[in-house]
Amino acid sequence: MSLEAFSDEALLALAAKGEEAALQQIFRRYAGAFLGLARRMGLDSASREDVVQEVFSKIWRNAREFDPKRASARAWLLAIAHHTTVDQLRRLEARPQALEPTEDEPEAFDLPGPGLDEEHHLDRIRLRQALSRLEPEEQEVIEVLFFQGYAHQEAARKLDIPLGTLKTRARRALSRLKEELREA
C-alpha cells in the first residue's frame, strides 16, 4: 500500500501505531527541509545529519503526543526540528549564523518533492507578509529567536535588551502574527 497520498496528520497517526512505512514517508517529505533548517541555523554537514537522525527518532518516539487540535502536523514536525537544532547548537557551543541556501540544498521550510507545493508556498508568502507588518523590534526578536535559533537569554544579550523586554516583544509579536494569519 502506498502512503504517498496520505496527509501528514494521517501519517503521524500511523506512526503512533508503529507503522514504519509512515515514518519513511514523513522522512521522504521532510528530511530535506530539516537539513535546510539546520544549515540555515549554522550547523556543519555532519551535525546537520545528526540532527535529522535525532529529529526522526523523536518523531517516532513521540508521534502519539501529536494533537491535530493544537497544531498542524507540518508545524509540529518543524517545531521538533527547530528545537532539536537549537539543542545541538547549544551542545556544540556554536553560535548560529544565518546562511543562504545553496543550489543543491532546499531552503529551510521548503518542502521537497516534485513541483510547487502551492498551499505551503502561499503559507510562506502569508507568513512573510504578516512578519512585514510587525514593528521592527518585533521582527528582530522573531528573527533572532526563531530563524537564528538563539535561546531567550542569548537573544536578549545579542539584542542588548532586558530578558523581560525580549519575552514581552516575542509574546506580542507571536500574538500579532496569529491575528494577521487568521485574517489572511
Secondary structure, 3 states (H helix, E strand, C coil): CCCCCCCHHHHHHHHHCCCHHHHHHHHHHHHHHHHHHHHHCCCCHHHHHHHHHHHHHHHHHHHHHCCCCCCCHHHHHHHHHHHHHHHHHHHHCCCCCCCCCCCCCCCCCCCCCCCCCHHHHHHHHHHHHHHHCCCHHHHHHHHHHHHCCCCHHHHHHHHCCCHHHHHHHHHHHHHHHHHHHHHC
